[in-house]
């Protein structure tokens, strides 16, 4: 999941420098593909990180509660950035936050399973 998060952040940075319609379409397609992980993968990750099967629902709820904080703060922050500095600054803010989130996910995964590429139980 952290790979998709970092790539979607890179796509946000790529939107800053685009000037052709074809480039925007390609980056928008890739951005949409990789941000699909934000919708589909969190429950899977929460289940994988929960050692006690009886607490899976609680862990999913707690995970989405933490995600809600970013959702509630991010939109007004982007509005302030848009009013003061324009759309390019919003894309840079979003890309930076996305890449920082991907790095945080990578670090938390390291604490759970080490630096191995695949973790099997």
C-alpha positions, 0 to 999 in steps of 0.5 A: 500500500505504501508503494501506491501512496508514494506513486500517487504522490509522485503523480500529484507532483507531475501534474504541476509541470503538465501543459498538454491534454495528453499528459494530463489524461495519462497522469490522471489515469495513473493517479486514479489507478494508484489512489484506488488503493486508498479505498480497497486496501486499508481493511486488508491491512488492518486485518493483517496487522491485527493478531486477535481475530476478535478485534478486527472490527475494532481495529478497522474502526480505529484505523478509519477514525485516524484516517478521518482526521486527515480527511477533515483537516486536509480539505480546509487546508487545501482551500486556504492554500488554493486561495493564497497560492493557487492550484500548483501549491495544492498539488505540491501540498497533496503530493508532499503529504501523500509521500510523507504518508507512504514513508510513515506506512513503510516505517510502520510496516518495518516495525511489524515485519521487517524489511522483507518484501513479502511477509507470509504467515 
